Structure formats: structure tokens, C-alpha cells
């Protein structure tokens, strides 16, 4: 694996920060190039190459490809659901034109041998079954983020079928981690609620208390991403995007779980525009294809995740137990 060079685009986000750390542990610090429009303050970006890159700048992107000649690309740069709704035209441009720049570079015989691009449960919509949401079914996203993800799924499949670009993808549910700030997604309440529980012991939730959504703890998200990228090509039966699941819960359920650790924790519910987005998304995902094709099994449930999140956030803020 040491002959591999890995390029991570949009590396300073919630997923990218932890993915870069894991990839450098596998391939070596100098073999993993992280890029973003600006560097955040995570120490991981001091341990190996970092390049400033706006993925819409095709010329700069090609310069980086020539400089490092990556064999794998993880393309994570995107405008997330709630943020993209505030600027839908730019959301579409960033999410789609950036993907085309990566796919075309792989198609045109660059060093790239494998491309990872994340999709999302936002690709589903109000006519998708909310319980046991199938791999294939109604796809009628209601946000520009979801529309771009569904279109992206079709395009990565197209590039695989027509030009043989080895594309791999997962439909992430809400991602929960402690190493970076929430990124503007509709499920991000499930990140900030832990921080609020420890810092102020009160959380103002922008979703209704019984809004069940599928979630995944960040260690499981990293695990799944690496597993699908490292799987033999013959095991990857889906060239759009695999359904992926970890756990499903409502704000009230996560609140009650946190209260077992912090009895004085309180919550109030003041739903906003993100509630309508959440209502159009699945509640429980059927990820049997990922389990059957390349052996996906999550490690964390709500109880395990809550214990780990609170432990690590306490250490992050140097808070007492």
C-alpha cells in the first residue's frame, strides 16, 4: 500500500479531518495529501502535505495532480443540506462541477485509479419509504443538496459504465463526531447536543422531539469508507451509492440517553426550516446490500456512542467528569 498516493479534497470538514488521520495511519503521512479552501486548526494538517484548493479551480486542481500524482481521490468538498438551501445555485455548482472535475481527471488517464465520492440520505425524498428504506426505490429529493447527490450518483455510475472509472460511494446518514464543528447539516443537532450538554447543560433543538433520523458515529463512518475503498472491485456491485446505516433515534431519545450521564441536562424544541428537510428523509435504512457485498457491520449503538462522545468532549474541553 505504500506505493499509493491519496488525495483528499475538502479535507477540513467533519468527515475529512478524521479520514485524513486514518489514511495517514495506513499509507504514511507523506502519502496522503489534504486539500481545502482553507486549513483548519487541527494538528493532523501539520503532519503531512496540505494544499489550498478550491475544487472549482480546475487549473489549480490539475497542478496538484501533476505535483503529487495521486492514485486515489476522496472527493468530499460539498455544500451541505441546510447551507445549500440558503444559496442553491452555488450549492449546485460546487457539488456538481467539483465532481465533474474529479471524474474527468480520472477518465482522462491521470494517475487516479480509484475515486471515492460520498452521497447522502438527502438523495431520498417524501415518496421514499421512511422505514427500511430500500437500496432501490423512489428518489425524489426536495433540497438542492439532495438533488445534487442523486445526480452525482447517476454520474459516477455513468463514468464507471462508459469509461471504467473505478467509482465508489456510500449514502451517509447523519454523521456524529467530536473532532470538528458541525458543518451545516440537518442532522448536526446530534453533534451540538453533546457539546451543549457538557458546556451549558441545555440544548435548543431545531427539530421536533419525535423526529427519527438514521445516524452513524464517526468511527463507523471512517470504517465503512475505508472498507468500501479497500474492497476488491469484484465485491462492489453498486456503482451508484450503497445504503449505509448505524442507528436511528429521535432528539428525545438522544436527550434521554445523555441524561443518564448528566441528570441536570435540559432541552427545548423550537423547530425551524430544517424540520421540513428532515421530514422528507428516511428514518430507518436497509443497508443489507453493503452487508452482503463487502461485509459492512457497524460497531456503535446510541448507548456506546454517547459514552464515547461525552468522554472525548470532556477531554477536548478539559472538563471534569
SEGU-206170 format. One line per 5 residues: number of its first residue (from 1); their letters; for each residue x, y, z of N, C-alpha, C. Coordinates in steps of 0.05 Angstrom, whole numbers. Layout:
NUM> A> X/Y/Z/X/Y/Z/X/Y/Z ~ ...;
END
This chain:
1> XXXXX> 16/-24/0/0/0/0/17/25/0 ~ 43/23/6/59/47/8/64/60/-19 ~ 58/46/-41/61/58/-67/37/76/-74 ~ 17/75/-58/-7/91/-62/-2/120/-54 ~ -14/139/-69/-15/167/-62/-44/174/-61;
6> XXXXX> -53/186/-39/-81/191/-33/-86/221/-31 ~ -105/231/-47/-112/260/-47/-140/262/-34 ~ -143/279/-13/-168/284/0/-177/312/-6 ~ -199/316/-20/-209/342/-27/-231/349/-8 ~ -230/373/3/-249/381/24/-242/367/50;
11> XXXXX> -217/367/57/-208/351/80/-213/363/107 ~ -220/388/108/-223/402/134/-251/400/146 ~ -269/386/133/-295/382/144/-296/361/165 ~ -321/356/175/-325/337/196/-314/309/189 ~ -321/299/166/-311/273/157/-282/274/149;
16> XXXXX> -274/294/134/-247/295/122/-225/296/143 ~ -230/311/165/-209/313/185/-201/286/196 ~ -221/270/203/-216/244/215/-207/224/193 ~ -217/227/169/-208/209/147/-179/213/141 ~ -169/238/140/-141/243/135/-124/230/156;
21> XXXXX> -132/232/181/-117/220/203/-115/189/199 ~ -137/177/192/-137/148/188/-121/140/164 ~ -124/155/143/-109/148/118/-78/151/123 ~ -70/171/137/-41/175/143/-31/152/161 ~ -48/141/177/-40/119/193/-36/94/176;
26> XXXXX> -50/92/154/-49/69/136/-26/72/116 ~ -25/95/103/-7/98/80/19/113/86 ~ 20/127/109/42/143/116/36/173/112 ~ 47/190/128/40/218/128/45/232/101 ~ 68/225/89/75/239/64/59/229/40;
31> XXXXX> 44/207/43/30/195/21/0/204/20 ~ -8/220/38/-36/230/39/-36/260/38 ~ -46/271/16/-46/300/11/-74/311/18 ~ -76/329/37/-101/340/44/-104/368/31 ~ -128/374/22/-134/400/9/-160/411/19;
36> XXXXX> -162/437/19/-188/450/24/-184/480/17 ~ -205/495/18/-203/523/11/-188/538/33 ~ -188/528/57/-171/539/78/-165/517/98 ~ -143/519/112/-135/499/132/-148/506/159 ~ -159/485/172/-169/490/199/-146/485/219;
41> XXXXX> -152/487/245/-131/486/265/-125/458/276 ~ -136/438/263/-130/410/271/-100/404/267 ~ -88/391/287/-59/385/284/-54/365/262 ~ -74/350/254/-70/330/233/-60/342/207 ~ -67/367/202/-59/380/177/-31/391/178;
46> XXXXX> -18/388/201/10/395/203/28/370/200 ~ 17/347/198/32/322/197/39/312/169 ~ 29/326/149/34/317/122/27/339/102 ~ 29/334/76/24/355/56/-4/367/58 ~ -6/393/55/-32/407/53/-30/427/31;
51> XXXXX> -50/428/13/-52/447/-9/-78/462/-7 ~ -77/488/-11/-101/504/-13/-114/499/-40 ~ -139/490/-40/-152/483/-65/-182/489/-64 ~ -191/505/-83/-220/507/-89/-225/488/-112 ~ -240/467/-108/-243/446/-129/-256/457/-154;
56> XXXXX> -268/481/-153/-279/493/-177/-257/505/-194 ~ -233/508/-183/-210/518/-197/-196/495/-211 ~ -205/489/-235/-195/465/-249/-165/466/-255 ~ -155/490/-261/-126/493/-266/-109/486/-242 ~ -117/497/-218/-102/491/-194/-104/461/-187;
61> XXXXX> -128/449/-192/-131/421/-187/-112/404/-204 ~ -110/412/-229/-92/397/-247/-62/400/-238 ~ -55/424/-229/-28/428/-218/-22/409/-195 ~ -41/406/-177/-38/388/-155/-36/359/-164 ~ -52/351/-184/-50/324/-195/-22/319/-207;
66> XXXXX> -12/338/-221/15/335/-233/37/334/-212 ~ 33/349/-191/54/351/-170/55/325/-154 ~ 32/313/-147/32/290/-129/25/264/-142 ~ 12/265/-165/4/241/-180/-11/220/-162 ~ -34/229/-150/-48/211/-132/-60/187/-147;
71> XXXXX> -61/164/-133/-74/140/-144/-103/138/-135 ~ -108/150/-112/-136/150/-101/-144/179/-95 ~ -169/185/-100/-180/211/-93/-206/207/-77 ~ -206/220/-54/-230/222/-37/-241/250/-41 ~ -263/252/-55/-274/279/-61/-297/285/-42;
76> XXXXX> -291/301/-22/-311/306/0/-322/335/-1 ~ -311/352/-18/-320/380/-18/-349/383/-27 ~ -365/395/-11/-393/399/-18/-405/420/0 ~ -427/432/-9/-444/449/8/-466/432/19 ~ -469/430/46/-487/412/58/-516/422/57;
81> XXXXX> -535/406/67/-563/410/62/-574/437/69 ~ -572/444/95/-584/469/104/-569/493/93 ~ -543/491/91/-526/513/80/-532/517/50 ~ -535/496/35/-540/498/6/-568/510/1 ~ -587/506/19/-613/518/15/-613/548/16;
86> XXXXX> -593/559/29/-590/588/30/-578/600/5 ~ -564/583/-10/-551/592/-35/-552/569/-55 ~ -576/563/-66/-580/539/-81/-564/538/-107 ~ -560/560/-120/-545/560/-146/-516/553/-141 ~ -504/565/-120/-477/558/-114/-474/530/-103;
91> XXXXX> -494/521/-88/-495/493/-78/-493/473/-101 ~ -509/478/-121/-509/460/-145/-482/462/-159 ~ -471/486/-163/-446/490/-177/-423/476/-163 ~ -421/480/-137/-399/468/-122/-401/438/-123 ~ -425/428/-117/-429/399/-114/-426/384/-140;
96> XXXXX> -434/396/-162/-433/382/-188/-408/388/-204 ~ -400/413/-206/-377/420/-222/-351/408/-210 ~ -350/408/-183/-327/396/-170/-325/367/-176 ~ -348/353/-175/-348/324/-181/-339/319/-210 ~ -349/335/-229/-341/332/-257/-310/335/-260;
101> XXXXX> -299/355/-246/-270/359/-248/-255/334/-239 ~ -264/321/-218/-251/296/-209/-255/273/-228 ~ -280/269/-236/-286/246/-254/-272/249/-281 ~ -271/274/-291/-258/278/-317/-228/273/-315 ~ -216/281/-293/-187/276/-289/-182/246/-289;
106> XXXXX> -199/231/-275/-196/202/-275/-200/190/-302 ~ -219/200/-317/-226/190/-344/-203/195/-364 ~ -190/218/-360/-170/227/-380/-143/215/-376 ~ -141/194/-360/-115/179/-359/-95/191/-340 ~ -105/207/-320/-87/217/-299/-78/193/-282;
111> XXXXX> -64/198/-261/-54/176/-244/-76/163/-228 ~ -100/175/-227/-121/166/-210/-132/139/-218 ~ -132/120/-200/-142/93/-205/-169/88/-192 ~ -175/104/-171/-200/98/-156/-210/125/-144 ~ -236/129/-145/-248/153/-136/-270/147/-115;
116> XXXXX> -268/160/-92/-290/159/-72/-305/185/-72 ~ -331/183/-72/-349/207/-71/-372/200/-53 ~ -378/216/-32/-399/209/-14/-427/219/-24 ~ -447/202/-21/-474/211/-25/-487/213/3 ~ -513/214/4/-527/221/29/-555/211/29;
121> XXXXX> -567/208/52/-596/202/54/-612/225/43 ~ -600/248/39/-614/271/26/-622/265/-2 ~ -611/244/-15/-618/236/-42/-646/224/-43 ~ -656/216/-19/-684/206/-18/-703/229/-15 ~ -729/223/-14/-749/244/-13/-775/235/0;
126> XXXXX> -795/251/-1/-820/245/14/-835/220/4 ~ -830/211/-20/-843/187/-30/-826/162/-26 ~ -803/165/-14/-786/142/-6/-797/130/19 ~ -799/103/21/-808/91/47/-789/100/69 ~ -800/110/91/-784/120/113/-773/98/131;
131> XXXXX> -787/75/132/-778/53/148/-767/31/130 ~ -743/21/136/-729/2/119/-726/12/91 ~ -716/37/89/-712/49/63/-695/32/45 ~ -705/24/22/-690/4/5/-667/17/-10 ~ -649/0/-20/-628/8/-37/-638/21/-62;
136> XXXXX> -659/9/-74/-671/20/-98/-700/26/-91 ~ -710/49/-101/-737/57/-95/-741/86/-105 ~ -762/98/-94/-768/126/-102/-745/144/-93 ~ -736/161/-111/-715/180/-105/-725/208/-114 ~ -736/223/-96/-747/249/-103/-738/270/-83;
141> XXXXX> -712/276/-83/-702/295/-63/-714/322/-65 ~ -717/336/-42/-730/362/-41/-711/385/-36 ~ -685/380/-33/-666/401/-29/-645/401/-52 ~ -632/423/-56/-612/425/-77/-589/406/-70 ~ -583/403/-44/-562/384/-36/-570/356/-44;
146> XXXXX> -595/348/-38/-604/321/-45/-605/317/-75 ~ -614/337/-89/-616/335/-119/-588/331/-130 ~ -568/346/-120/-541/343/-130/-529/316/-122 ~ -537/305/-99/-527/279/-92/-539/257/-109 ~ -564/258/-115/-577/238/-133/-565/240/-161;
151> XXXXX> -562/265/-171/-550/268/-197/-521/257/-197 ~ -506/263/-175/-479/253/-173/-477/223/-173 ~ -496/210/-160/-497/181/-160/-500/170/-189 ~ -517/182/-204/-522/173/-231/-497/178/-248 ~ -483/200/-243/-459/206/-259/-436/188/-252;
156> XXXXX> -432/182/-226/-409/164/-220/-414/136/-232 ~ -439/128/-232/-446/102/-245/-441/104/-275 ~ -448/127/-287/-444/131/-316/-415/130/-323 ~ -398/143/-307/-369/144/-313/-357/116/-310 ~ -368/100/-291/-358/72/-288/-367/56/-313;
161> XXXXX> -392/58/-320/-403/41/-342/-391/49/-369 ~ -387/75/-374/-377/83/-400/-347/83/-403 ~ -333/92/-382/-304/96/-384/-288/79/-364 ~ -302/63/-348/-288/45/-330/-275/59/-306 ~ -283/83/-300/-273/97/-276/-282/82/-251;
166> XXXXX> -264/74/-234/-270/58/-211/-281/76/-189 ~ -307/80/-189/-320/98/-171/-333/82/-148 ~ -332/93/-124/-343/80/-101/-357/101/-83 ~ -379/93/-71/-395/113/-57/-413/101/-35 ~ -419/117/-15/-437/109/7/-457/131/10;
171> XXXXX> -482/123/16/-503/143/24/-501/146/55 ~ -487/167/63/-484/171/92/-511/179/105 ~ -517/168/128/-537/181/145/-524/205/160 ~ -537/215/180/-525/236/196/-500/227/209 ~ -478/243/208/-453/235/219/-448/250/245;
176> XXXXX> -439/235/266/-435/246/292/-406/242/300 ~ -392/264/307/-364/262/315/-357/285/334 ~ -335/283/347/-327/303/367/-303/319/359 ~ -290/312/336/-264/325/330/-267/350/313 ~ -291/356/303/-294/381/287/-321/392/292;
181> XXXXX> -325/417/285/-351/431/289/-371/421/269 ~ -397/423/276/-419/417/257/-416/433/232 ~ -424/421/209/-419/433/183/-442/445/169 ~ -465/448/182/-488/460/170/-509/440/160 ~ -507/415/169/-526/395/160/-550/394/178;
186> XXXXX> -572/382/168/-597/380/183/-594/361/207 ~ -576/342/205/-573/323/228/-552/332/248 ~ -542/356/245/-520/365/262/-528/372/290 ~ -554/372/296/-563/376/324/-551/353/341 ~ -547/330/329/-538/306/344/-508/308/350;
191> XXXXX> -494/328/339/-467/335/347/-467/356/369 ~ -481/378/363/-481/401/382/-495/394/409 ~ -513/375/409/-527/369/434/-507/358/455 ~ -487/344/447/-467/334/466/-450/356/477 ~ -442/375/459/-426/398/468/-442/415/488;
196> XXXXX> -468/419/481/-485/435/498/-489/422/525 ~ -492/396/525/-496/381/550/-474/385/569 ~ -450/387/560/-426/390/577/-420/419/583 ~ -425/437/564/-416/465/568/-438/482/582 ~ -463/478/574/-485/495/585/-506/479/599;
201> XXXXX> -506/452/595/-527/434/605/-555/441/595 ~ -556/454/572/-582/460/559/-578/460/529 ~ -598/449/515/-596/448/486/-623/458/474 ~ -620/476/455/-644/486/439/-644/471/413 ~ -663/453/409/-663/435/386/-680/446/363;
206> XXXXX> -669/446/339/-683/457/316/-701/436/302 ~ -702/412/314/-721/392/304/-741/385/326 ~ -764/374/318/-784/365/337/-774/340/352 ~ -784/336/376/-774/316/394/-776/287/383 ~ -796/282/366/-800/254/356/-790/250/328;
211> XXXXX> -773/267/318/-763/265/290/-740/244/289 ~ -747/220/280/-728/198/279/-712/200/253 ~ -686/199/255/-668/200/232/-646/179/235 ~ -635/169/213/-613/150/215/-587/165/220 ~ -570/153/237/-545/166/245/-523/145/244;
216> XXXXX> -498/156/244/-474/139/244/-453/153/260 ~ -440/139/278/-418/150/293/-393/151/275 ~ -378/172/279/-356/177/260/-336/154/258 ~ -328/140/280/-311/117/276/-322/96/257 ~ -349/92/257/-362/74/239/-362/85/211;
221> XXXXX> -365/112/208/-365/124/181/-338/121/168 ~ -317/125/184/-289/122/173/-285/92/166 ~ -293/74/184/-290/46/179/-304/38/152 ~ -329/46/148/-343/39/124/-330/51/99 ~ -321/76/101/-308/89/78/-283/74/70;
226> XXXXX> -267/66/89/-242/52/83/-248/24/73 ~ -268/11/84/-275/-16/76/-285/-16/47 ~ -302/3/39/-312/2/12/-290/10/-8 ~ -272/27/0/-250/34/-18/-228/12/-20 ~ -225/-3/1/-204/-24/1/-215/-51/-9;
231> XXXXX> -241/-53/-13/-253/-79/-22/-244/-85/-51 ~ -242/-111/-57/-236/-119/-84/-259/-109/-102 ~ -251/-100/-126/-270/-89/-145/-293/-108/-150 ~ -288/-134/-150/-309/-153/-156/-331/-153/-135 ~ -325/-143/-110/-345/-142/-89/-363/-117/-90;
236> XXXXX> -355/-98/-106/-370/-73/-108/-391/-77/-130 ~ -415/-84/-121/-437/-90/-140/-453/-65/-147 ~ -451/-45/-130/-466/-19/-133/-447/2/-142 ~ -451/14/-165/-434/35/-175/-448/62/-173 ~ -472/62/-161/-484/88/-154/-475/94/-125;
241> XXXXX> -489/85/-105/-481/90/-78/-495/70/-60 ~ -480/59/-41/-491/39/-22/-507/53/0 ~ -530/42/7/-543/50/32/-525/42/55 ~ -524/59/75/-508/54/99/-523/62/124 ~ -522/45/144/-537/51/169/-520/44/193;
246> XXXXX> -526/57/215/-514/51/241/-536/48/262 ~ -550/70/267/-572/70/287/-592/91/279 ~ -616/90/290/-636/110/285/-648/119/312 ~ -651/145/315/-663/155/340/-674/183/336 ~ -689/192/355/-701/219/355/-686/237/374;
251> XXXXX> -690/264/372/-677/282/392/-685/275/421 ~ -709/266/425/-717/259/452/-702/234/462 ~ -697/215/445/-682/191/453/-653/197/459 ~ -640/214/443/-612/221/449/-611/238/474 ~ -630/255/478/-632/271/503/-634/253/527;
256> XXXXX> -652/234/526/-655/216/549/-630/199/554 ~ -616/192/533/-591/176/537/-570/194/550 ~ -568/219/541/-548/237/554/-555/242/583 ~ -581/244/589/-589/249/617/-580/226/636 ~ -576/202/626/-566/181/644/-538/187/653;
261> XXXXX> -524/205/639/-497/213/646/-497/241/660 ~ -515/258/651/-517/286/661/-546/291/669 ~ -553/284/693/-582/286/702/-594/314/700 ~ -578/335/703/-588/362/702/-591/373/674 ~ -585/358/654/-587/367/626/-616/372/618;
266> XXXXX> -621/395/605/-648/402/596/-648/408/566 ~ -672/407/555/-674/411/526/-701/426/520 ~ -701/442/500/-726/454/489/-726/450/459 ~ -750/449/448/-754/444/420/-766/468/406 ~ -751/479/387/-760/502/371/-753/495/342;
271> XXXXX> -770/481/328/-764/471/301/-764/495/282 ~ -746/493/262/-744/514/242/-745/501/214 ~ -735/514/194/-737/505/166/-724/477/162 ~ -706/469/180/-694/443/177/-713/420/183 ~ -734/426/197/-754/406/203/-767/395/177;
276> XXXXX> -773/412/159/-785/404/134/-765/386/118 ~ -740/393/119/-719/376/106/-719/349/119 ~ -718/348/145/-717/323/160/-741/305/154 ~ -764/318/151/-789/303/146/-788/288/120 ~ -771/297/101/-770/284/75/-750/262/73;
281> XXXXX> -736/257/96/-714/237/96/-723/211/109 ~ -708/189/104/-715/164/116/-711/165/147 ~ -723/145/160/-720/142/189/-702/118/195 ~ -706/96/180/-690/72/184/-681/61/157 ~ -655/57/154/-644/49/128/-639/19/126;
286> XXXXX> -646/8/103/-639/-20/97/-612/-20/83 ~ -591/-29/97/-564/-30/85/-555/-58/80 ~ -573/-76/74/-566/-104/70/-547/-109/47 ~ -548/-92/26/-530/-96/3/-501/-91/12 ~ -496/-71/28/-469/-66/38/-460/-89/56;
291> XXXXX> -478/-99/71/-470/-121/89/-464/-146/73 ~ -479/-151/52/-475/-176/36/-451/-173/17 ~ -447/-150/5/-427/-147/-16/-399/-145/-4 ~ -395/-128/16/-368/-125/27/-366/-126/57 ~ -387/-137/70/-385/-144/98/-388/-123/118;
296> XXXXX> -404/-102/112/-408/-80/130/-422/-88/155 ~ -411/-81/179/-424/-84/205/-415/-61/222 ~ -434/-44/232/-426/-22/249/-418/-32/277 ~ -402/-16/291/-393/-23/318/-408/-9/340 ~ -420/14/335/-432/31/356/-462/32/355;
301> XXXXX> -475/32/379/-503/39/381/-505/65/397 ~ -529/74/403/-533/100/415/-520/101/443 ~ -522/80/458/-511/79/485/-480/80/484 ~ -468/64/467/-439/64/465/-429/91/455 ~ -442/102/435/-434/127/423/-435/150/444;
306> XXXXX> -457/151/459/-460/172/479/-438/171/500 ~ -431/147/510/-410/144/529/-383/155/517 ~ -378/147/492/-353/155/480/-352/185/473 ~ -374/196/463/-375/224/457/-370/241/481 ~ -384/235/503/-381/252/527/-353/249/539;
311> XXXXX> -342/226/538/-314/222/548/-295/239/532 ~ -297/238/506/-278/253/489/-282/283/489 ~ -307/292/491/-312/321/492/-302/332/519 ~ -306/317/540/-294/326/566/-264/330/563 ~ -251/311/550/-222/313/547/-215/337/528;
316> XXXXX> -232/341/508/-227/362/489/-228/390/503 ~ -247/393/521/-250/419/535/-237/419/562 ~ -224/396/569/-211/393/595/-231/398/618 ~ -255/386/614/-276/387/634/-273/364/653 ~ -284/369/678/-284/347/697/-305/327/691;
321> X> -304/304/704/-324/283/699/-350/289/712;
END
